[in-house]
């Protein structure tokens, strides 16, 4: 059976879903996106994703073709129509279709597309074994805080990691880790301090990141938001990533060197447990 997807106001079978060849998302990567997790048929942290979507649209001088209340209903409809218990809802809004021109069109109608993906999120094998990551040079554009569909270099980073026998890559700029290809990066020092890069244009302002840092502080963990180096990561007691689709995922190896004992650490395990518990309580 095909999925039901949402395209510009209509719920259609995926094989019937179409957008214009002149859509600026296709021609210029002129669009933004969000991915919201689904657990137990409910949406995780939808409000956070909606607020970040509004920020991304504002930064690119784009408008949303739907209100946030309408967007919530679309998400719920897709989860129900596709009978998704565990997985994700992908949302993309582009500036719309217009004859190809680098200058923004003044009268284009934004394109909006949503679809679901079923995926085993809670019982992910990597949560038990940990991930291996490599370092790569961060060659993305400077406004990484805007969640655009410009994902070619992160995709290349994933392939670099795969070729090296790893699971993912952490991007490095001026000797400091910025973030993973599709996630925020963290270390836990041998003194027990949780360290992750501060917010700025250099990284995506992760929704899961915000929640996890809040939970860490509530659990009386010491948190430092600052850049950390590759060497700091290799000498850390443990490391992990966060994202909407991985929640809190331990990292056990960096550039071939074991981090800590080379096994998932207690801080990552505890934060994953807290995040899953608290986020499901507030799911919509």
KOLDOSE-816246 format. One line per 3 residues: their letters; for each residue x, y, z of N, C-alpha, C. Coordinates in nm, 2 decimals. Atoms other than C-alpha are relative to their C-alpha. Example, Ala and Ser with C-alpha at 12.3 -4.5 7.8 and 13.67 -1.06 7.14 Angstrom:
2
AS) 0.09 -0.12 0.00 1.23 -0.45 0.78 0.09 0.12 0.00 ~ -0.09 -0.11 0.00 1.37 -0.11 0.71 -0.08 0.11 0.08
! end
This chain:
284
XXX) 0.08 -0.12 0.00 0.00 0.00 0.00 0.09 0.13 0.00 ~ -0.07 -0.13 0.00 0.12 0.35 -0.08 -0.04 0.09 0.11 ~ 0.03 -0.10 -0.10 0.14 0.63 0.17 -0.09 0.11 -0.05
XXX) 0.07 -0.13 0.03 -0.09 0.92 0.18 0.09 0.11 0.04 ~ -0.09 -0.11 -0.02 0.11 1.24 0.15 -0.09 0.13 -0.02 ~ 0.07 -0.13 0.01 0.01 1.61 0.17 0.08 0.09 -0.09
XXX) -0.06 -0.09 0.09 0.08 1.84 -0.12 -0.09 0.12 -0.03 ~ 0.07 -0.12 0.04 -0.04 2.20 -0.14 -0.15 -0.01 0.03 ~ 0.14 0.00 -0.04 -0.37 2.15 0.04 -0.08 -0.13 -0.02
XXX) 0.07 0.13 0.03 -0.45 1.79 -0.08 0.07 -0.12 0.06 ~ -0.06 0.13 -0.04 -0.40 1.45 0.07 -0.02 -0.10 -0.12 ~ 0.00 0.08 0.12 -0.30 1.22 -0.22 0.09 -0.12 0.02
XXX) -0.09 0.12 0.00 -0.14 0.88 -0.28 0.14 0.05 -0.04 ~ -0.14 -0.05 0.02 0.24 0.92 -0.29 0.03 -0.01 -0.15 ~ -0.03 0.01 0.14 0.25 0.80 -0.66 -0.07 0.11 -0.08
XXX) 0.07 -0.11 0.07 0.02 1.09 -0.75 0.05 0.14 0.05 ~ -0.05 -0.13 -0.05 0.21 1.36 -0.56 0.10 0.06 -0.10 ~ -0.09 -0.07 0.10 0.37 1.62 -0.79 0.02 0.15 0.04
XXX) -0.02 -0.14 -0.01 0.53 1.96 -0.77 0.07 0.05 -0.13 ~ -0.05 -0.05 0.13 0.64 2.19 -1.05 0.15 -0.01 -0.02 ~ -0.15 0.01 0.03 0.98 2.15 -1.22 0.06 0.14 0.02
XXX) -0.05 -0.14 -0.02 1.01 2.53 -1.17 0.00 0.03 0.15 ~ 0.00 -0.03 -0.14 0.98 2.50 -0.79 0.14 0.03 0.04 ~ -0.13 -0.05 -0.04 1.26 2.69 -0.63 0.07 -0.09 0.10
XXX) -0.06 0.10 -0.08 1.32 2.41 -0.38 0.08 -0.09 -0.08 ~ -0.07 0.09 0.10 1.42 2.19 -0.68 0.11 0.08 -0.07 ~ -0.10 -0.07 0.08 1.61 2.46 -0.87 0.11 0.07 0.09
XXX) -0.09 -0.07 -0.08 1.78 2.65 -0.58 0.02 -0.05 0.14 ~ 0.01 0.04 -0.14 1.73 2.45 -0.26 -0.05 0.12 0.09 ~ 0.06 -0.12 -0.06 1.52 2.76 -0.17 -0.12 -0.05 0.09
XXX) 0.10 0.06 -0.08 1.33 2.59 0.11 0.05 -0.04 0.14 ~ -0.04 0.04 -0.13 1.32 2.49 0.47 -0.08 -0.13 0.03 ~ 0.07 0.12 -0.04 1.21 2.17 0.65 0.01 -0.03 0.15
XXX) 0.00 0.05 -0.14 1.14 2.00 0.98 -0.04 -0.15 0.00 ~ 0.03 0.14 -0.02 1.12 1.64 1.10 -0.05 -0.02 0.14 ~ 0.06 0.02 -0.13 0.89 1.56 1.39 -0.02 -0.15 0.02
XXX) 0.01 0.14 -0.03 0.91 1.22 1.56 -0.14 -0.04 0.05 ~ 0.13 0.05 -0.05 0.61 1.01 1.63 0.02 -0.13 0.09 ~ -0.01 0.11 -0.09 0.59 0.78 1.93 -0.14 -0.03 0.05
XXX) 0.14 0.03 -0.05 0.27 0.59 2.02 -0.11 0.07 -0.08 ~ 0.10 -0.08 0.08 0.09 0.77 1.74 -0.01 0.14 0.03 ~ 0.01 -0.15 -0.04 0.16 1.11 1.89 0.13 0.07 -0.04
XXX) -0.11 -0.08 0.04 0.39 1.39 1.79 0.09 0.05 0.12 ~ -0.09 -0.04 -0.10 0.70 1.47 1.99 0.05 0.14 -0.02 ~ -0.05 -0.13 0.00 0.78 1.83 2.07 -0.04 0.08 -0.13
XXX) 0.05 -0.07 0.12 0.56 1.97 1.79 0.02 0.15 0.01 ~ -0.01 -0.14 -0.01 0.56 2.32 1.93 0.14 0.05 -0.02 ~ -0.14 -0.04 0.02 0.94 2.34 1.93 0.03 0.00 -0.15
XXX) -0.02 0.01 0.15 0.95 2.23 1.56 -0.07 0.11 -0.07 ~ 0.08 -0.11 0.06 0.67 2.48 1.47 0.07 0.13 0.02 ~ -0.07 -0.13 -0.02 0.86 2.77 1.63 0.12 0.01 -0.08
XXX) -0.12 -0.01 0.08 1.18 2.68 1.46 -0.03 0.02 -0.15 ~ 0.04 -0.01 0.14 1.00 2.65 1.13 -0.03 0.15 -0.03 ~ 0.04 -0.14 0.02 0.86 3.00 1.17 0.13 0.09 0.00
XXX) -0.12 -0.07 0.00 1.21 3.13 1.25 0.07 -0.02 -0.13 ~ -0.07 0.03 0.13 1.36 2.96 0.94 -0.07 0.08 -0.11 ~ 0.07 -0.07 0.11 1.09 3.11 0.72 0.03 0.15 0.01
XXX) -0.02 -0.15 -0.02 1.14 3.46 0.87 0.14 0.03 -0.05 ~ -0.14 -0.03 0.04 1.52 3.44 0.82 0.02 0.00 -0.15 ~ -0.01 0.01 0.14 1.46 3.36 0.45 -0.10 0.09 -0.07
XXX) 0.11 -0.09 0.06 1.18 3.62 0.40 -0.10 -0.08 -0.07 ~ 0.10 0.08 0.05 0.94 3.34 0.33 -0.13 0.00 0.09 ~ 0.12 0.01 -0.08 0.58 3.29 0.44 -0.05 -0.14 -0.01
XXX) 0.06 0.13 -0.01 0.39 2.98 0.55 -0.13 0.00 -0.07 ~ 0.13 0.01 0.07 0.10 2.87 0.33 -0.11 -0.04 0.10 ~ 0.10 0.04 -0.10 -0.08 2.74 0.65 0.04 0.06 0.13
XXX) -0.03 -0.05 -0.14 -0.11 2.85 1.01 0.06 -0.12 0.08 ~ -0.06 0.11 -0.07 0.06 2.65 1.28 -0.11 -0.09 0.06 ~ 0.10 0.09 -0.04 -0.27 2.52 1.40 -0.04 -0.10 -0.11
XXX) 0.03 0.08 0.12 -0.35 2.40 1.05 0.11 -0.11 -0.02 ~ -0.11 0.09 0.02 0.00 2.24 1.03 -0.01 -0.11 0.10 ~ 0.01 0.10 -0.10 -0.06 2.05 1.35 -0.11 -0.10 -0.04
XXX) 0.11 0.09 0.05 -0.39 1.91 1.21 0.05 -0.09 -0.12 ~ -0.05 0.07 0.11 -0.21 1.81 0.89 0.09 -0.12 0.05 ~ -0.08 0.10 -0.06 0.05 1.62 1.09 -0.08 -0.11 0.06
XXX) 0.09 0.10 -0.06 -0.22 1.44 1.29 -0.07 -0.08 -0.10 ~ 0.07 0.07 0.11 -0.41 1.35 0.97 0.09 -0.10 -0.06 ~ -0.09 0.09 0.07 -0.11 1.20 0.81 0.04 -0.12 0.09
XXX) -0.03 0.11 -0.09 -0.02 1.00 1.12 -0.12 -0.10 0.01 ~ 0.12 0.08 -0.01 -0.38 0.87 1.14 -0.02 -0.08 -0.13 ~ 0.03 0.07 0.13 -0.42 0.80 0.76 0.10 -0.10 -0.03
XXX) -0.11 0.10 0.03 -0.09 0.61 0.74 0.02 -0.09 0.12 ~ -0.01 0.09 -0.12 -0.14 0.44 1.08 0.14 -0.01 0.05 ~ -0.14 -0.01 -0.05 0.20 0.55 1.21 0.00 -0.01 0.15
XXX) -0.02 0.01 -0.14 0.28 0.43 1.56 0.13 0.06 0.04 ~ -0.14 -0.04 -0.03 0.65 0.50 1.55 0.07 0.04 -0.13 ~ -0.07 -0.04 0.12 0.84 0.70 1.30 0.01 0.15 -0.01
XXX) -0.03 -0.15 0.02 0.86 1.06 1.16 -0.10 0.06 -0.10 ~ 0.07 -0.07 0.10 0.67 1.32 0.97 0.09 0.11 -0.05 ~ -0.09 -0.10 0.07 0.87 1.52 0.72 -0.08 0.11 -0.06
XXX) 0.07 -0.12 0.05 0.76 1.87 0.63 0.10 0.09 -0.08 ~ -0.09 -0.09 0.08 0.91 2.10 0.36 -0.09 0.11 -0.06 ~ 0.06 -0.12 0.07 0.81 2.45 0.25 0.10 0.07 -0.08
XXX) -0.09 -0.07 0.09 0.97 2.61 -0.05 -0.06 0.14 -0.03 ~ 0.05 -0.13 0.04 0.94 2.96 -0.19 -0.11 -0.01 -0.11 ~ 0.10 0.03 0.11 0.73 2.81 -0.47 0.05 0.00 -0.14
XXX) -0.04 0.01 0.14 0.74 2.79 -0.84 0.00 0.13 -0.07 ~ -0.01 -0.12 0.08 0.85 3.07 -1.07 0.11 -0.03 -0.11 ~ -0.10 0.02 0.10 1.06 3.10 -1.39 0.13 0.02 0.06
XXX) -0.13 0.00 -0.06 1.42 3.04 -1.31 0.07 0.14 0.00 ~ -0.07 -0.13 -0.02 1.59 3.36 -1.17 0.05 0.00 0.14 ~ -0.06 0.00 -0.13 1.83 3.40 -0.89 -0.08 0.10 0.10
XXX) 0.08 -0.09 -0.08 1.62 3.70 -0.76 -0.13 -0.07 0.05 ~ 0.12 0.06 -0.05 1.33 3.60 -0.54 -0.12 0.05 -0.08 ~ 0.13 -0.05 0.07 0.99 3.61 -0.72 -0.08 0.07 0.11
XXX) 0.08 -0.07 -0.09 0.75 3.85 -0.57 -0.14 -0.06 0.02 ~ 0.13 0.05 -0.01 0.43 3.66 -0.63 -0.02 -0.15 0.00 ~ 0.01 0.15 0.00 0.51 3.29 -0.60 -0.08 -0.04 0.12
XXX) 0.08 0.06 -0.12 0.28 3.08 -0.38 0.09 -0.11 0.06 ~ -0.08 0.10 -0.06 0.48 2.87 -0.13 -0.05 -0.14 -0.03 ~ 0.03 0.15 0.02 0.49 2.49 -0.19 0.02 -0.06 0.14
XXX) -0.01 0.07 -0.12 0.42 2.27 0.11 -0.02 -0.15 -0.02 ~ 0.01 0.14 0.02 0.48 1.90 0.12 0.02 -0.07 0.14 ~ -0.02 0.08 -0.12 0.45 1.65 0.41 -0.02 -0.15 -0.03
XXX) 0.02 0.15 0.01 0.49 1.27 0.43 0.06 -0.07 0.12 ~ -0.04 0.07 -0.12 0.54 1.01 0.69 0.11 -0.11 -0.03 ~ -0.10 0.11 0.01 0.82 0.75 0.75 -0.01 -0.09 0.12
XXX) 0.00 0.09 -0.11 0.78 0.45 0.97 0.14 -0.05 0.03 ~ -0.14 0.04 -0.04 1.10 0.37 1.17 0.00 -0.04 0.15 ~ -0.02 0.04 -0.14 1.20 0.19 1.49 0.09 0.10 0.07
XXX) -0.08 -0.10 -0.06 1.32 0.48 1.70 0.04 -0.04 0.14 ~ -0.04 0.02 -0.14 1.31 0.37 2.06 0.10 -0.12 0.02 ~ -0.09 0.11 -0.01 1.47 0.03 2.02 0.11 -0.01 -0.11
XXX) -0.11 0.00 0.10 1.74 0.14 1.78 0.12 -0.07 0.05 ~ -0.11 0.08 -0.05 2.03 -0.10 1.80 0.12 0.09 0.04 ~ -0.11 -0.09 -0.03 2.28 0.20 1.80 -0.01 0.05 0.15
XXX) 0.01 -0.05 -0.14 2.14 0.30 2.14 0.07 -0.09 0.10 ~ -0.06 0.10 -0.09 2.28 -0.02 2.29 0.15 -0.01 -0.03 ~ -0.14 0.02 0.04 2.61 -0.04 2.09 0.08 0.12 -0.01
XXX) -0.07 -0.12 0.02 2.69 0.32 2.04 0.04 0.02 -0.15 ~ -0.04 -0.04 0.13 2.80 0.50 1.72 0.15 0.02 -0.02 ~ -0.14 -0.04 0.03 3.14 0.54 1.55 -0.01 0.12 -0.09
XXX) 0.00 -0.11 0.09 3.21 0.88 1.40 0.14 0.04 -0.04 ~ -0.13 -0.05 0.05 3.49 1.04 1.20 -0.01 0.15 -0.01 ~ 0.00 -0.14 0.01 3.59 1.40 1.17 0.02 0.04 -0.15
XXX) -0.01 -0.06 0.13 3.55 1.60 0.84 0.00 0.15 0.01 ~ 0.00 -0.15 0.00 3.61 1.96 0.75 -0.15 0.05 -0.03 ~ 0.14 -0.06 0.02 3.29 2.17 0.78 0.01 0.10 -0.12
XXX) -0.01 -0.08 0.12 3.24 2.31 0.43 -0.14 0.05 -0.04 ~ 0.14 -0.05 0.03 2.87 2.42 0.46 0.00 0.15 0.00 ~ 0.02 -0.14 0.00 2.74 2.77 0.42 -0.01 0.05 0.14
XXX) -0.02 -0.06 -0.13 2.76 3.01 0.71 -0.13 0.01 0.09 ~ 0.12 -0.01 -0.07 2.39 3.01 0.81 -0.06 -0.13 0.03 ~ 0.04 0.13 -0.04 2.36 2.67 0.96 -0.12 0.00 0.10
XXX) 0.11 -0.01 -0.09 2.11 2.79 1.21 -0.14 0.00 -0.07 ~ 0.13 0.01 0.08 1.84 2.80 0.93 -0.01 -0.14 -0.05 ~ 0.01 0.14 0.04 1.71 2.46 0.87 -0.05 -0.01 -0.15
XXX) 0.03 0.00 0.14 1.73 2.47 0.49 0.01 -0.14 -0.06 ~ -0.01 0.13 0.07 1.70 2.18 0.24 0.14 -0.01 -0.07 ~ -0.14 0.01 0.06 2.07 2.25 0.14 0.08 -0.11 0.08
XXX) -0.05 0.11 -0.08 2.18 1.90 0.26 0.10 -0.08 -0.08 ~ -0.09 0.07 0.08 2.43 1.80 -0.01 0.13 -0.04 0.08 ~ -0.12 0.03 -0.07 2.74 1.83 0.20 -0.02 -0.09 0.12
XXX) 0.03 0.10 -0.10 2.59 1.66 0.50 -0.02 -0.14 -0.05 ~ 0.02 0.13 0.07 2.49 1.38 0.26 0.14 -0.06 -0.03 ~ -0.13 0.05 0.03 2.85 1.36 0.14 0.08 -0.04 0.13
XXX) -0.07 0.04 -0.12 2.97 1.35 0.50 -0.05 -0.14 0.05 ~ 0.05 0.13 -0.04 2.74 1.05 0.57 0.07 -0.11 -0.08 ~ -0.07 0.09 0.09 2.90 0.88 0.27 0.15 -0.02 0.03
XXX) -0.14 0.01 -0.05 3.25 0.96 0.39 0.01 -0.09 0.12 ~ 0.00 0.09 -0.12 3.17 0.80 0.72 -0.02 -0.14 -0.04 ~ 0.03 0.13 0.04 3.02 0.50 0.55 0.13 -0.07 -0.06
XXX) -0.12 0.05 0.06 3.34 0.46 0.34 0.11 -0.03 0.10 ~ -0.10 0.02 -0.10 3.55 0.48 0.65 -0.04 -0.11 0.11 ~ 0.05 0.10 -0.09 3.34 0.21 0.82 -0.06 0.05 0.13
XXX) 0.06 -0.07 -0.12 3.18 0.46 1.06 -0.15 0.02 -0.03 ~ 0.14 -0.03 0.01 2.82 0.56 1.13 -0.03 0.14 -0.04 ~ 0.03 -0.14 0.02 2.84 0.93 1.10 0.13 0.08 0.00
XXX) -0.12 -0.09 -0.01 3.08 1.23 1.08 -0.04 0.12 0.08 ~ 0.01 -0.13 -0.07 3.13 1.53 1.31 0.08 0.10 -0.08 ~ -0.07 -0.10 0.08 3.22 1.84 1.12 0.08 0.10 0.09
XXX) -0.10 -0.08 -0.08 3.52 2.05 1.23 0.03 0.13 -0.07 ~ -0.03 -0.13 0.05 3.59 2.42 1.18 0.10 0.07 0.09 ~ -0.10 -0.07 -0.08 3.91 2.59 1.30 0.04 -0.09 0.12
XXX) -0.04 0.09 -0.11 3.99 2.28 1.51 -0.11 -0.03 0.10 ~ 0.11 0.03 -0.10 3.65 2.28 1.69 -0.11 -0.07 -0.07 ~ 0.12 0.07 0.05 3.36 2.04 1.64 -0.11 0.10 -0.01
XXX) 0.13 -0.08 0.01 3.05 2.22 1.51 -0.11 -0.09 0.04 ~ 0.11 0.09 -0.03 2.80 1.94 1.49 0.01 -0.12 -0.09 ~ 0.00 0.11 0.09 2.72 1.61 1.32 -0.07 0.03 -0.13
XXX) 0.06 -0.03 0.13 2.59 1.58 0.97 -0.15 0.03 0.01 ~ 0.14 -0.02 -0.02 2.23 1.57 1.10 -0.04 0.00 0.15 ~ 0.02 0.01 -0.15 2.26 1.61 1.48 0.10 0.09 0.07
XXX) -0.09 -0.08 -0.09 2.41 1.81 1.76 0.10 -0.09 0.07 ~ -0.10 0.09 -0.06 2.73 1.68 1.92 0.04 0.04 0.14 ~ -0.03 -0.03 -0.14 2.83 1.65 2.29 0.11 -0.09 0.05
XXX) -0.09 0.09 -0.07 3.10 1.52 2.51 -0.02 0.02 0.15 ~ 0.00 -0.01 -0.14 3.12 1.45 2.88 0.14 -0.01 0.05 ~ -0.14 0.00 -0.04 3.46 1.54 3.03 0.02 -0.10 0.12
XXX) -0.03 0.10 -0.11 3.63 1.31 3.29 -0.04 0.06 0.13 ~ 0.05 -0.07 -0.13 3.52 1.57 3.55 -0.15 0.00 0.01 ~ 0.14 0.01 0.00 3.16 1.50 3.45 -0.08 0.11 -0.05
XXX) 0.06 -0.12 0.06 3.09 1.82 3.27 -0.05 -0.03 -0.14 ~ 0.06 0.02 0.13 2.85 1.80 2.97 0.03 0.12 -0.08 ~ -0.05 -0.11 0.08 2.99 2.01 2.69 -0.06 -0.01 -0.14
XXX) 0.05 0.00 0.14 2.82 2.11 2.36 0.01 0.14 -0.05 ~ -0.02 -0.13 0.05 2.87 2.40 2.13 -0.11 0.10 0.02 ~ 0.10 -0.10 -0.02 2.69 2.72 2.20 -0.08 0.03 -0.12
XXX) 0.08 -0.04 0.12 2.41 2.85 1.98 0.06 0.12 -0.07 ~ -0.05 -0.10 0.09 2.50 3.07 1.69 -0.03 -0.04 -0.14 ~ 0.03 0.04 0.14 2.50 3.07 1.31 0.07 -0.13 -0.04
XXX) -0.08 0.11 0.04 2.75 2.78 1.31 -0.07 -0.13 0.01 ~ 0.07 0.13 -0.02 2.50 2.51 1.42 -0.15 0.02 -0.01 ~ 0.14 0.00 -0.01 2.14 2.42 1.40 -0.05 0.00 0.14
XXX) 0.05 -0.02 -0.13 1.94 2.52 1.70 -0.09 -0.12 0.03 ~ 0.07 0.13 -0.01 1.83 2.16 1.78 -0.12 0.01 0.10 ~ 0.12 0.01 -0.10 1.48 2.11 1.94 0.03 -0.10 0.10
XXX) -0.03 0.10 -0.10 1.60 1.79 2.10 0.11 0.05 0.09 ~ -0.11 -0.06 -0.08 1.92 1.98 2.21 -0.06 0.08 0.11 ~ 0.06 -0.09 -0.11 1.71 2.24 2.40 -0.06 -0.08 0.11
XXX) 0.07 0.08 -0.11 1.51 1.97 2.58 0.10 -0.08 0.08 ~ -0.10 0.08 -0.07 1.81 1.76 2.67 0.08 0.08 0.09 ~ -0.07 -0.09 -0.09 2.00 2.05 2.81 -0.08 0.04 0.12
XXX) 0.09 -0.04 -0.12 1.70 2.15 3.02 -0.01 -0.12 0.10 ~ 0.01 0.11 -0.09 1.67 1.80 3.15 0.13 -0.03 0.08 ~ -0.13 0.02 -0.06 2.04 1.78 3.22 0.02 0.09 0.12
XXX) -0.01 -0.10 -0.11 2.03 2.10 3.43 -0.09 -0.04 0.11 ~ 0.10 0.04 -0.10 1.72 1.98 3.61 0.05 -0.12 0.08 ~ -0.06 0.11 -0.07 1.91 1.66 3.70 0.13 0.03 0.07
XXX) -0.12 -0.06 -0.07 2.19 1.88 3.85 0.13 -0.04 -0.07 ~ -0.12 0.02 0.07 2.44 1.80 3.58 0.06 0.13 -0.04 ~ -0.07 -0.13 0.03 2.70 2.07 3.51 0.01 0.00 -0.16
XXX) 0.00 -0.02 0.15 2.66 2.20 3.15 0.08 0.12 -0.04 ~ -0.07 -0.11 0.06 2.89 2.41 2.95 -0.03 0.01 -0.15 ~ 0.02 -0.02 0.14 2.79 2.55 2.61 0.11 0.08 -0.06
XXX) -0.12 -0.06 0.06 3.11 2.62 2.43 0.06 -0.10 -0.10 ~ -0.06 0.09 0.10 3.32 2.48 2.14 0.09 -0.10 0.07 ~ -0.10 0.09 -0.05 3.52 2.17 2.21 0.08 -0.06 -0.12
XXX) -0.09 0.04 0.10 3.82 2.04 2.01 -0.01 -0.15 -0.03 ~ -0.01 0.15 0.03 3.88 1.70 1.84 0.07 -0.07 0.11 ~ -0.07 0.07 -0.10 4.13 1.62 2.10 -0.08 -0.01 0.13
XXX) 0.09 0.01 -0.12 3.89 1.70 2.38 -0.10 -0.12 -0.02 ~ 0.10 0.11 0.03 3.64 1.46 2.22 0.07 -0.13 0.02 ~ -0.07 0.13 0.00 3.90 1.18 2.19 0.03 -0.03 0.15
XXX) -0.04 0.02 -0.14 3.99 1.23 2.56 -0.11 0.00 0.10 ~ 0.12 -0.02 -0.08 3.64 1.26 2.69 -0.04 -0.13 0.07 ~ 0.05 0.12 -0.07 3.47 1.01 2.93 -0.10 -0.06 -0.08
XXX) 0.10 0.05 0.09 3.18 0.97 2.69 -0.04 0.11 -0.10 ~ 0.05 -0.10 0.10 3.01 1.14 2.40 -0.13 -0.05 -0.05 ~ 0.13 0.04 0.06 2.67 1.14 2.23 -0.05 0.11 -0.10
XXX) 0.07 -0.09 0.09 2.45 1.31 1.97 -0.15 0.01 0.04 ~ 0.15 -0.01 -0.01 2.09 1.44 1.98 -0.06 0.04 -0.13 ~ 0.08 -0.05 0.11 1.83 1.48 1.71 -0.14 -0.05 0.01
XXX) 0.14 0.04 -0.02 1.46 1.44 1.66 -0.02 -0.15 -0.03 ~ 0.02 0.14 0.04 1.51 1.10 1.50 0.08 -0.10 0.08 ~ -0.08 0.09 -0.08 1.78 0.96 1.73 -0.01 0.02 0.15
XXX) 0.01 -0.04 -0.14 1.69 1.13 2.06 0.13 0.02 0.06 ~ -0.14 -0.01 -0.05 2.01 1.08 2.26 0.06 -0.13 -0.03 ~ -0.07 0.12 0.05 2.25 0.84 2.10 0.15 0.00 0.03
XXX) -0.14 0.00 -0.04 2.59 0.74 2.24 0.10 -0.01 -0.11 ~ -0.11 0.01 0.09 2.91 0.78 2.05 0.12 -0.06 0.07 ~ -0.10 0.08 -0.07 3.18 0.53 2.14 0.14 0.00 -0.07
XXX) -0.12 0.00 0.07 3.45 0.59 1.88 0.01 0.13 -0.09 ~ -0.02 -0.12 0.08 3.60 0.90 1.71 0.13 -0.01 -0.07 ~ -0.12 0.01 0.09 3.85 0.88 1.42 0.08 -0.12 0.04
XXX) -0.06 0.13 -0.03 3.92 0.52 1.52 0.05 -0.01 0.15 ~ -0.04 0.00 -0.14 4.00 0.61 1.89 -0.13 -0.02 0.08 ~ 0.11 0.02 -0.09 3.77 0.47 2.16 -0.02 0.12 0.09
XXX) 0.04 -0.11 -0.09 3.59 0.73 2.37 -0.03 -0.07 0.13 ~ 0.02 0.06 -0.13 3.61 0.64 2.74 0.03 -0.15 -0.01 ~ -0.02 0.14 0.00 3.57 0.27 2.77 -0.04 -0.07 -0.13
XXX) 0.04 0.06 0.13 3.45 0.23 2.41 -0.14 -0.06 0.00 ~ 0.13 0.04 -0.01 3.10 0.16 2.53 -0.09 0.11 0.04 ~ 0.10 -0.11 -0.04 2.78 0.37 2.58 0.02 0.04 0.15
XXX) -0.02 -0.04 -0.13 2.83 0.58 2.89 -0.13 0.03 0.08 ~ 0.12 -0.02 -0.09 2.59 0.64 3.19 -0.07 0.13 -0.02 ~ 0.07 -0.13 0.01 2.52 1.01 3.12 -0.09 -0.01 -0.12
XXX) 0.08 0.01 0.11 2.40 0.94 2.77 -0.12 -0.09 0.02 ~ 0.11 0.09 -0.03 2.19 0.65 2.89 -0.11 0.06 0.08 ~ 0.10 -0.07 -0.09 2.03 0.85 3.17 -0.08 0.11 -0.08
XXX) 0.07 -0.11 0.07 1.95 1.15 2.94 -0.09 -0.06 -0.10 ~ 0.09 0.06 0.09 1.80 0.92 2.68 -0.13 -0.05 0.07 ~ 0.11 0.05 -0.08 1.58 0.76 2.95 -0.09 0.12 0.04
XXX) 0.08 -0.11 -0.04 1.47 1.10 3.08 -0.07 0.06 -0.12 ~ 0.06 -0.07 0.12 1.41 1.25 2.73 -0.12 -0.08 -0.04 ~ 0.11 0.08 0.05 1.19 0.96 2.62 -0.12 0.00 0.09
XXX) 0.11 0.00 -0.10 0.99 0.96 2.94 -0.07 0.13 0.00 ~ 0.06 -0.14 -0.01 0.93 1.34 2.96 -0.06 0.04 -0.14 ~ 0.06 -0.04 0.13 0.87 1.39 2.58 -0.13 -0.07 -0.03
XXX) 0.13 0.07 0.03 0.61 1.12 2.56 -0.11 0.04 0.09 ~ 0.10 -0.06 -0.08 0.43 1.27 2.85 -0.07 0.12 -0.06 ~ 0.05 -0.12 0.05 0.39 1.59 2.66 -0.04 -0.01 -0.15
XX) 0.03 0.02 0.14 0.33 1.44 2.31 -0.14 0.03 -0.03 ~ 0.13 -0.04 0.04 0.04 1.56 2.11 -0.05 -0.08 -0.12
! end
